[in-house]
Amino acid sequence: MNVFARYSPFIQDYIYRSGWTSLRGVQNAAGEAIFGTDDNVLLTASTASGKTEAAFFPILTLLDEEPSRTVGVLYIAPLKALINDQFGRLDELCEEAGIRVTRWHGDVAQTRKRKLLREPSGILQITPESLESLLINKYMEIPALFGDLRFIVIDEIHSLLRGDRGMQTFCLIERLCRLAGCRPRRVGLSATIGNPEAAGKFLAAGSGRDTIIPKFDGGKEVWRLSMEHFFNSGPQADEGKTIVEETPDTESPTDSAPKEADPGMSYIFEHTRGKKCLIFTNSREECESVCQHLRQYCEAQHEPDRFLIHHGNLSASYRESAEQEMKDDSSLMSICATATLELGIDVGRLERAFHIDAPFTVSGFLQRMGRTGRRGDPSEMWFVMREEHPEARAMMPEMIPWYLIQGIALVQLYIEERFVEPPRTERYPYSLLYHQTMSTLASCGEMTPAELASRVLTLSCFQRISQDDYRCLLLHLLEKDHIVRTENGGLIVGLTGERIVNNYKFYAVFQENVEYTVRTGSEQLGTIVKPPPVGDKIAIAGRVWVVEEVDHQRHEVYCTLVKGNIPAYFGDCAGDIHTRILERMYGVLAEDKEYPYLMRHAVCRLRDARDTFQKSGIADRPLVNLGGQMWALFPWLGSYAFLALERFLKIRCAKRLGLKGLSPSRPYYLQFTMKVSEEEFYRIVAEEAAKEFDPLELVYPNEVPIFEKYDEYVPETLIRKGFAHGVLDVAGMKQRVLGW
């Protein structure tokens, strides 16, 4: 098929105006799939490969040839910033054809939304949370809005494959299609899909269509990658050592940073000068700390401030200012950021990205790597791995630079195997079940229990949940007044339930803390949790402020700018790490392989770690004696299998082992004392692992492990079951233990 010839004239004109000489592989492949079949389509291609145009050129052509009587395309994205970014590109593309593009999220004026409700047409861009709000508050309008919906485009679909938010999105899609009586095709877009076939099934669930995953030559990936290690003070790993190997060709550091400075921060400070860069961190706390340090270096060197900050707790004005600065190709500012700039927002011509410590996932590494390398340049990432010098009396496990090893493992897994984390489909989403039950009742009104079950339990993501479990949930909600039974025997939302459903925060299924808005004068800085008392200091927006007033009723904090350096706290928690990453970390320590992207300090630190690994005996066995009755266990398991092992040892093995003081450093190792020998340890844990036992036995008596946002409203029996069977990876843990 000549895909270009098949495009509408206005698409062809746009391509000519843009100066394209030919279509890319992804655009030809997407055109053939969308024009030539009626199936769903999953497009996986590297960042900046033209996926958005690849999907929308044929979709808009079909919409131009046969205009929809309602909204014709629903575009779902995980971030408002991504919607705002794509809006400009789509609006320009659609203007000539008279196809309207409408944004729908919390920052969009009501007048625009009302216009769409009066005259539904074209493309609607929306987040999952705004779509939830639409289904609840505009329930009667849904058939008129979407009755002739042709396509649903889900951008950055990889970000929706491993948690409740993704399941919520697909619940909403199924509910919308049933209500509107439409059967649109689904098109998923992502740069980082680990198991395309599994993702294709996830995309298709409940659609009644197959998923095509077009194959095409995406060209050769070219990276500029370096990884350096720094001790936060004192001598570096290479001091007094001879390095024969060549290390990556990067600029030599200069000596202009303050002498007492953190070496890792000095390195970043020097190598961002005169360039536009992104500096990624794993948490908002770290992001604030890094920005504070780098701004202080500017002050010490009498340089203008050249660092901005971007994370989810900052006000929209701060975030949007940073985004606009990034799009300016002449800018030489650098931005300290979290995952908020990981997804596909156009950040213009970035010269390089830095990453402090190792990300949790291969997917996150690839997304962040893909922020650079646009407009013909190779992607460029500089890892900066930091640690404190181990104390003189530190135990052996503390001698391993875990972040450095994890970073190498992430890179090698992708280079060697193209591994990316697969979707998580084995969970019991009881929190989401509560949420969708309340949402369905709030939007539809009174229903019999059977009608409610037929609407909710038949949604694809609840296929593992039994009718008995659902009956248990409904009886619990009746008892707690979240729902009530009417005289006719129907169910409606109760008074307690109304207080939850009628709050705008109900639309989101991800965890949220009680947040306080931070203000200085008329300016809104962002939000924090757990504000300190008046007179104490807080860190936000890359600076330090003293608290002048806290209004607990209105959840507001008033402050003024001061100098200083303090840690920030936003309630972050670590991400989950896949077992394949831990297994490859073992490989990194066990092999003699050299990695061309390691810099001088990192080469020496890895050598030291490998030496510790071999001499301590970890290479040959998972259990290592630290002296006396103190032991360390290295299971090389991902977060959820590691958690299962920790509980398995405490609950099923502790008595037989004489095990005490178990102290986990998740997910790297466990430390404990025990009274038996090494051989007896292996025998006892193998015997216990070989027994058939219910995973519920790994939940402590009276424990209710709250993991998701609405777990607190779910019966304790279901919470325990969901944790034991859907969170703990007991099968992965047993397989490892029986293999020792």
KEMARNU-725877 format. One record per residue (C-alpha): x, y, z negated. Coordinates in steps of 0.2 Angstrom, whole numbers, plus 5000, padded with zeros to 4 digits. Layout:
 east north   up
    X     Y    Z
...
//
This chain:
 east north   up
 5000  5000 5000
 5006  5018 5004
 5002  5025 4987
 5006  5043 4992
 4995  5042 5007
 4981  5036 4996
 4982  5051 4984
 4970  5065 4986
 4976  5080 4996
 4978  5091 4980
 4989  5078 4972
 5000  5077 4988
 5001  5096 4987
 5006  5096 4969
 5020  5083 4973
 5026  5094 4988
 5026  5110 4977
 5036  5101 4963
 5050  5097 4976
 5048  5078 4974
 5056  5069 4989
 5049  5052 4985
 5038  5043 4972
 5047  5034 4957
 5045  5015 4955
 5033  5017 4940
 5022  5028 4951
 5021  5016 4966
 5017  5001 4954
 5004  5011 4944
 4996  5017 4960
 4994  4999 4967
 4987  4992 4951
 4975  5006 4948
 4969  5008 4967
 4970  4989 4970
 4962  4981 4955
 4948  4984 4942
 4959  4978 4928
 4966  4987 4913
 4984  4993 4916
 4999  4994 4904
 5013  5005 4910
 5030  5003 4901
 5044  5013 4907
 5058  5024 4899
 5055  5041 4893
 5054  5055 4906
 5051  5042 4920
 5035  5050 4925
 5022  5038 4917
 5009  5051 4914
 5009  5056 4932
 5010  5038 4937
 4993  5035 4928
 4984  5051 4932
 4988  5053 4950
 4977  5038 4955
 4965  5041 4941
 4962  5059 4947
 4961  5054 4965
 4947  5042 4961
 4938  5055 4951
 4940  5068 4965
 4933  5055 4977
 4918  5051 4966
 4915  5064 4953
 4909  5057 4936
 4892  5063 4930
 4899  5064 4912
 4917  5065 4905
 4926  5053 4917
 4943  5051 4908
 4946  5050 4889
 4964  5053 4885
 4969  5047 4867
 4986  5052 4859
 4992  5050 4842
 4998  5068 4839
 4989  5085 4842
 5006  5092 4848
 5007  5078 4862
 4989  5083 4867
 4994  5102 4868
 5009  5097 4878
 5000  5086 4890
 4986  5099 4892
 4997  5111 4901
 5003  5099 4913
 4986  5091 4917
 4977  5108 4918
 4989  5114 4931
 4987  5098 4941
 4968  5098 4940
 4964  5116 4942
 4964  5115 4961
 4952  5101 4962
 4940  5109 4949
 4942  5095 4937
 4940  5102 4919
 4953  5097 4905
 4946  5099 4887
 4956  5097 4871
 4947  5091 4856
 4956  5092 4839
 4955  5103 4823
 4965  5117 4831
 4953  5120 4846
 4940  5133 4845
 4922  5127 4843
 4917  5137 4859
 4927  5125 4870
 4919  5110 4861
 4902  5117 4863
 4905  5120 4882
 4909  5102 4884
 4894  5096 4875
 4883  5107 4886
 4892  5102 4903
 4901  5085 4900
 4914  5082 4914
 4932  5079 4918
 4945  5074 4906
 4944  5074 4887
 4960  5074 4876
 4958  5068 4858
 4966  5061 4843
 4959  5045 4835
 4954  5055 4820
 4944  5068 4831
 4936  5053 4840
 4930  5046 4823
 4923  5063 4819
 4914  5064 4836
 4906  5047 4834
 4900  5052 4816
 4894  5069 4819
 4889  5069 4838
 4882  5052 4838
 4866  5056 4848
 4877  5065 4861
 4888  5051 4865
 4878  5043 4879
 4877  5060 4888
 4895  5063 4885
 4902  5047 4890
 4889  5037 4900
 4899  5038 4916
 4916  5036 4908
 4928  5028 4920
 4945  5027 4912
 4953  5028 4894
 4971  5032 4894
 4980  5028 4878
 4997  5037 4877
 5012  5031 4866
 5002  5015 4863
 5017  5007 4854
 5014  5018 4840
 4996  5011 4838
 5001  4992 4838
 5007  4989 4820
 4995  4997 4808
 4977  5002 4804
 4977  5017 4814
 4979  5007 4830
 4965  4995 4825
 4954  5010 4821
 4957  5017 4838
 4952  5001 4847
 4937  5000 4835
 4931  5017 4841
 4934  5013 4859
 4923  4998 4857
 4909  5007 4848
 4909  5022 4860
 4908  5010 4875
 4893  5000 4867
 4884  5016 4862
 4887  5025 4879
 4884  5009 4889
 4900  5012 4899
 4914  5000 4904
 4929  5010 4907
 4946  5003 4912
 4960  5006 4899
 4977  5012 4904
 4991  5011 4890
 5007  5021 4892
 5023  5018 4882
 5042  5018 4884
 5045  5005 4870
 5035  4989 4871
 5043  4974 4864
 5031  4960 4869
 5021  4967 4884
 5010  4952 4885
 5005  4953 4867
 5002  4972 4869
 4992  4969 4885
 4980  4957 4875
 4979  4971 4861
 4975  4984 4875
 4961  4973 4883
 4953  4967 4867
 4934  4969 4868
 4935  4976 4886
 4930  4961 4896
 4944  4964 4908
 4962  4957 4910
 4977  4968 4909
 4990  4970 4923
 5008  4974 4918
 5016  4981 4934
 5034  4976 4937
 5046  4988 4946
 5064  4993 4946
 5065  5007 4933
 5084  5010 4938
 5099  5008 4927
 5098  5015 4909
 5113  5025 4905
 5117  5030 4887
 5130  5041 4879
 5130  5033 4862
 5142  5036 4847
 5141  5030 4829
 5152  5038 4815
 5153  5034 4796
 5156  5046 4782
 5159  5044 4764
 5151  5059 4756
 5167  5065 4747
 5185  5060 4746
 5195  5049 4758
 5187  5042 4773
 5188  5024 4778
 5202  5026 4791
 5214  5036 4779
 5231  5028 4780
 5226  5015 4793
 5231  5013 4811
 5218  5012 4824
 5224  5005 4841
 5207  5004 4850
 5200  5019 4860
 5185  5026 4852
 5171  5036 4862
 5176  5052 4870
 5168  5066 4860
 5174  5083 4855
 5187  5083 4841
 5180  5091 4825
 5186  5108 4821
 5190  5114 4803
 5178  5129 4801
 5166  5121 4790
 5167  5125 4771
 5181  5114 4763
 5170  5108 4749
 5157  5103 4762
 5148  5086 4765
 5159  5078 4779
 5144  5071 4788
 5135  5088 4788
 5151  5097 4793
 5152  5085 4808
 5134  5089 4813
 5137  5107 4810
 5152  5108 4822
 5145  5097 4836
 5128  5107 4837
 5137  5123 4839
 5133  5131 4856
 5121  5117 4861
 5102  5113 4859
 5100  5097 4849
 5088  5087 4839
 5094  5080 4822
 5083  5065 4816
 5080  5059 4798
 5070  5045 4791
 5060  5055 4779
 5054  5073 4776
 5064  5074 4760
 5080  5071 4770
 5074  5083 4784
 5073  5097 4771
 5089  5093 4763
 5099  5092 4780
 5091  5109 4786
 5096  5117 4769
 5114  5111 4770
 5116  5117 4789
 5108  5134 4786
 5120  5136 4771
 5135  5132 4782
 5129  5146 4794
 5129  5158 4780
 5146  5153 4774
 5153  5155 4792
 5144  5171 4794
 5135  5164 4809
 5117  5168 4814
 5105  5154 4808
 5104  5141 4822
 5093  5128 4814
 5074  5125 4814
 5064  5112 4805
 5049  5101 4811
 5039  5088 4800
 5021  5084 4796
 5020  5094 4780
 5024  5111 4788
 5011  5123 4794
 5006  5123 4812
 5014  5139 4815
 5031  5133 4810
 5029  5117 4820
 5023  5126 4836
 5037  5139 4834
 5050  5124 4834
 5041  5116 4849
 5041  5132 4859
 5060  5135 4855
 5064  5117 4861
 5055  5120 4878
 5066  5135 4881
 5081  5129 4891
 5092  5144 4887
 5090  5141 4868
 5105  5135 4858
 5094  5131 4842
 5094  5114 4835
 5079  5106 4826
 5080  5095 4810
 5065  5083 4813
 5056  5067 4808
 5045  5056 4818
 5034  5071 4823
 5046  5074 4837
 5049  5056 4841
 5034  5054 4853
 5032  5061 4871
 5032  5080 4868
 5042  5089 4882
 5057  5096 4873
 5065  5102 4888
 5084  5100 4892
 5091  5093 4876
 5110  5091 4876
 5110  5077 4862
 5101  5070 4847
 5109  5066 4831
 5102  5052 4819
 5106  5052 4801
 5108  5034 4794
 5099  5020 4804
 5081  5021 4809
 5069  5006 4803
 5064  5000 4820
 5072  4997 4837
 5056  5006 4844
 5060  5021 4834
 5078  5021 4840
 5073  5020 4858
 5059  5034 4856
 5072  5046 4848
 5085  5041 4860
 5073  5045 4874
 5071  5063 4868
 5087  5067 4877
 5092  5062 4894
 5078  5071 4903
 5080  5080 4920
 5094  5068 4927
 5106  5068 4912
 5110  5052 4902
 5102  5050 4885
 5114  5055 4871
 5113  5050 4853
 5126  5052 4839
 5123  5042 4824
 5130  5049 4807
 5130  5035 4794
 5133  5041 4776
 5136  5033 4759
 5144  5037 4742
 5161  5028 4738
 5157  5012 4728
 5161  5014 4710
 5176  5005 4703
 5165  4993 4694
 5152  4991 4708
 5146  4973 4712
 5151  4965 4728
 5134  4969 4738
 5137  4987 4735
 5153  4986 4745
 5143  4983 4761
 5138  4999 4771
 5120  4993 4775
 5115  5008 4785
 5130  5006 4797
 5127  4988 4799
 5108  4991 4802
 5112  5004 4815
 5124  4992 4825
 5111  4978 4824
 5097  4989 4831
 5108  4995 4846
 5114  4977 4849
 5097  4969 4848
 5091  4980 4862
 5107  4979 4873
 5108  4960 4872
 5090  4955 4871
 5079  4970 4875
 5071  4966 4858
 5057  4978 4852
 5046  4975 4838
 5030  4965 4843
 5012  4970 4838
 5006  4965 4821
 4990  4955 4824
 4990  4943 4809
 4983  4955 4796
 4967  4956 4787
 4961  4974 4788
 4949  4975 4774
 4953  4994 4771
 4948  4997 4789
 4933  4986 4787
 4927  4997 4773
 4930  5013 4784
 4921  5007 4799
 4907  5000 4789
 4904  5017 4781
 4907  5026 4798
 4895  5016 4807
 4881  5019 4794
 4885  5037 4793
 4883  5039 4812
 4869  5027 4815
 4858  5029 4800
 4848  5015 4792
 4852  4997 4797
 4848  4980 4790
 4863  4970 4784
 4862  4959 4799
 4862  4973 4811
 4877  4981 4802
 4886  4965 4803
 4883  4963 4821
 4890  4980 4825
 4905  4979 4814
 4911  4961 4812
 4910  4959 4831
 4923  4972 4834
 4939  4963 4840
 4951  4968 4826
 4939  4960 4813
 4939  4943 4821
 4949  4935 4807
 4936  4941 4794
 4922  4929 4789
 4904  4933 4786
 4907  4928 4768
 4920  4941 4766
 4909  4954 4773
 4894  4949 4762
 4906  4951 4747
 4911  4968 4753
 4893  4974 4756
 4888  4968 4738
 4902  4977 4731
 4898  4993 4740
 4880  4991 4734
 4886  4989 4716
 4897  5005 4717
 4884  5016 4726
 4894  5018 4741
 4879  5011 4750
 4861  5009 4744
 4846  4998 4750
 4830  5007 4755
 4812  5001 4752
 4812  4993 4769
 4827  4982 4765
 4839  4993 4776
 4856  5000 4771
 4861  5018 4771
 4876  5028 4764
 4874  5031 4745
 4878  5046 4735
 4896  5040 4730
 4899  5035 4748
 4893  5052 4755
 4906  5061 4745
 4919  5051 4754
 4912  5051 4771
 4907  5069 4771
 4925  5075 4768
 4936  5078 4784
 4950  5067 4777
 4938  5052 4779
 4942  5052 4798
 4960  5047 4796
 4964  5029 4790
 4982  5033 4786
 4987  5037 4768
 4987  5055 4762
 4992  5063 4746
 4983  5077 4737
 4992  5091 4746
 4994  5109 4740
 4996  5123 4753
 5012  5133 4750
 5011  5151 4753
 5023  5166 4752
 5014  5183 4755
 5002  5180 4769
 5013  5167 4777
 5008  5148 4776
 5024  5137 4774
 5016  5120 4774
 5010  5108 4761
 5018  5098 4746
 5012  5085 4734
 5013  5086 4715
 5018  5105 4714
 5030  5109 4700
 5026  5121 4686
 5028  5140 4688
 5046  5145 4687
 5053  5129 4695
 5059  5128 4713
 5053  5119 4728
 5061  5115 4745
 5050  5117 4761
 5053  5124 4779
 5072  5122 4776
 5073  5134 4762
 5072  5135 4743
 5058  5144 4734
 5053  5148 4716
 5035  5145 4711
 5026  5160 4706
 5008  5153 4704
 4999  5136 4705
 4980  5137 4709
 4975  5119 4705
 4957  5122 4709
 4961  5128 4727
 4976  5117 4729
 4987  5132 4733
 5005  5136 4728
 5012  5154 4729
 5031  5157 4729
 5045  5168 4734
 5062  5164 4743
 5078  5161 4733
 5095  5155 4737
 5100  5137 4731
 5099  5119 4736
 5087  5106 4729
 5079  5090 4735
 5062  5090 4743
 5048  5077 4739
 5033  5074 4750
 5028  5056 4745
 5037  5047 4759
 5040  5028 4759
 5052  5017 4769
 5046  5008 4785
 5045  4990 4787
 5061  4981 4795
 5059  4966 4806
 5067  4949 4802
 5077  4950 4819
 5086  4965 4813
 5092  4957 4797
 5097  4942 4807
 5107  4952 4819
 5115  4962 4804
 5122  4945 4798
 5128  4943 4816
 5137  4960 4815
 5146  4955 4799
 5150  4937 4805
 5157  4941 4822
 5173  4948 4828
 5165  4959 4842
 5170  4977 4844
 5157  4990 4849
 5163  5003 4861
 5151  5017 4853
 5159  5016 4836
 5170  5030 4831
 5186  5030 4821
 5179  5030 4803
 5165  5018 4808
 5178  5005 4815
 5187  5005 4799
 5172  5004 4788
 5165  4989 4798
 5182  4980 4796
 5182  4983 4778
 5164  4976 4777
 5168  4961 4787
 5183  4958 4776
 5171  4959 4761
 5159  4948 4770
 5171  4934 4773
 5181  4934 4757
 5165  4934 4746
 5158  4919 4755
 5142  4927 4762
 5147  4921 4779
 5145  4903 4774
 5130  4903 4761
 5117  4915 4756
 5120  4913 4737
 5136  4921 4730
 5142  4921 4712
 5146  4938 4706
 5154  4932 4690
 5147  4922 4675
 5128  4919 4677
 5126  4934 4689
 5122  4930 4707
 5117  4939 4723
 5106  4931 4737
 5107  4937 4755
 5091  4930 4764
 5092  4940 4780
 5074  4942 4780
 5063  4957 4786
 5053  4967 4773
 5037  4956 4772
 5046  4940 4771
 5059  4947 4759
 5044  4953 4748
 5037  4935 4749
 5054  4928 4744
 5055  4940 4729
 5038  4935 4722
 5041  4916 4726
 5057  4916 4716
 5049  4925 4701
 5032  4916 4701
 5036  4898 4707
 5055  4896 4703
 5060  4907 4689
 5056  4894 4675
 5066  4880 4683
 5080  4891 4688
 5081  4900 4671
 5081  4916 4682
 5081  4933 4674
 5083  4951 4678
 5079  4949 4697
 5083  4966 4705
 5080  4968 4723
 5088  4980 4735
 5075  4978 4749
 5077  4970 4761
 5096  4967 4760
 5099  4957 4744
 5093  4951 4727
 5103  4951 4711
 5099  4940 4696
 5106  4929 4682
 5101  4911 4682
 5106  4896 4671
 5108  4882 4685
 5122  4879 4697
 5122  4884 4715
 5118  4866 4721
 5103  4865 4709
 5097  4882 4715
 5096  4876 4733
 5087  4860 4728
 5074  4868 4717
 5069  4882 4729
 5068  4869 4743
 5057  4858 4733
 5046  4872 4728
 5045  4879 4746
 5041  4861 4753
 5025  4861 4742
 5009  4866 4749
 5003  4882 4739
 4990  4896 4742
 4999  4912 4746
 4987  4920 4733
 4999  4911 4720
 5012  4925 4725
 5000  4938 4718
 5003  4942 4700
 4988  4939 4688
 4977  4955 4687
 4987  4963 4701
 4978  4973 4714
 4991  4977 4727
 4984  4993 4735
 4992  4995 4752
 4980  5005 4763
 4970  5021 4761
 4953  5013 4757
 4959  4997 4748
 4953  5005 4731
 4935  5004 4737
 4936  4985 4742
 4933  4971 4730
 4949  4965 4721
 4947  4947 4728
 4948  4954 4746
 4963  4965 4742
 4972  4951 4734
 4968  4940 4749
 4973  4953 4762
 4989  4956 4753
 4993  4937 4751
 4988  4931 4769
 4991  4947 4779
 5005  4956 4771
 5017  4943 4763
 5026  4933 4777
 5025  4917 4767
 5028  4906 4783
 5044  4916 4787
 5050  4915 4770
 5047  4896 4769
 5056  4893 4785
 5071  4902 4779
 5072  4894 4762
 5070  4876 4769
 5084  4880 4781
 5097  4883 4768
//
